Amino acid sequence: MELRPVLRAAAAGIAYFAIVFGAGFALAFIRIPFLEPRLGARWAELAELPVMLVVITLAAGWVARRFAIAPRLPDRAVLGLVALALMLAAEFGLVLALRGMTIGEYFASRDPVSGLAYYASLLYFATLPALRVAFGGR
């Protein structure tokens, strides 16, 4: 694999992360003050999930087109893995620091249902660029 496509895929991964993280950050301003008090954390997070899945789906396609990422598995895998690494760094770095929690406390505080849905969405987020290649989509 030559270096230019890898660098372009990495840059696309940064943009993909930024779009999805930004959308999640913005939605938190609705979920936390308005939905959580009425529905509880589990249902508020589950209500937010379909919106985030749409954002992920649209962002993956847009970023691949915008950065002209070839529909090749290695390039798309780099895009998804860079985005996932940044998302996990943001989740465990920024969020834990803001909440003043250890990583153990963070995992213990997660609702088992919405937490599992969140981790499944991270898997979708990381693999969607490559899955689009595997199933013939751009």
N, C-alpha and C positions, 0 to 999 in steps of 0.2 A: 504494500500500500504506500503510495507516494505521500509526501508530507503535506502538500497543499490541500488535498481533499480532507485530510485528518484535521488540519487547522480550521478549515471552513466548517466541518462538522462540529468541532469543539465550540466555535463561535456560535453556531446555531444552537448548540446545547445550552449555552449561556443565555441566549435570547429566549429559548423555550422555557428555561427555569424562571427567568425574570417575568415573563408573561403570566405563567401559572402561579408563581408565588405572589405576584402583585394582585392577581384576581382573588386569591385566597385571603390575602391581607385585607383587601377592600371588603370582601364578604364578611370578615370577622367583625367589622363595624356594624353589621346588621345582625349577625348571628348572636353575638355576645350580649348586647344590651336589649335586643328586642325578642329574639327567639328563645334563648336559654331560659329567661325568667318564666316564660309562658309554657314552654314545651319540655324543659329539662335539657341537659347537655347532650344526652344520647340522641334525642329526636331532633334537636337543633342541628347537630352535626350530620345526621342522616338526611335532613331536609336540604342541607347545603350540598351534599354529595352529587346529586344529579347535575347541578349547575357547574360544579367543578369538572365533572366528566365531560360535559359539553365544551368547557374552556380548554381542557386538555386535548380533546379531539380536534377542535378548530386550530389551536395553537400548533399542534404537531404538523398538520398539513400546511399551514401558512409558513411556518419557519422553514420547512423542507423546501418549499417553493421559493421563498424569499432569498434563501442562501444557496439555492441551486444544488441541494444535496442529491447526489446521484442515488437512484433507487437500487443501491447495493447494500447488502446486509452489513458489511463492516462499517461503512460510513454512517448508516442509520443507527447502528449499535453505539458508536462513539457519541452521536448526538444524544441518545437516550441516557447513556451512562454518565456523561458530563452533567446533564440536567439533574439526574438522580443524586449524584454526589453533592451538587450544590444545594439541592433541596434538603438532603439529610444534614449537611453542614449548617444550613439555616435553621432547621428544626432543632437540632441538638445544641447548636451554639447559641444562636440568638434567642430562641424561645426559652431554653433552660436558663439562660442568664437573666432574661426579663422576669421570669417566674421565680428565680432563686431556688431551683430544684436540682437535685442530682439526677443522673440518667435513670437510676433505679426508682427514684420517686416518680419520675415522669412516666415510666412504664406501669408502675403500680397505680397511678392516678387515671390511666386511660380506661374508658369504658370498654368492656370486652366486645361488645357488638359494634359500636361505632369505631372503636379502635381497629378492629379487624377489617372493617369496611375501608377505613383510611389507608391501612397498609396494602390492601388489595388495590386501591386507587393509585398508590405509589408504584406498584408493580405495573399497572396499566400505563401510567405516566412514563415509566422507564422503557417499556417494551413497545409502545405504540409506534414509534417511528420505524422500528424494525419489522413489526407485524404488518405494517402497510406494504412493505416490500414482499414479505412472505405470502401475502394474500393478493398481490397484484395491484395494490393501490399506490398512489403517489403520496 
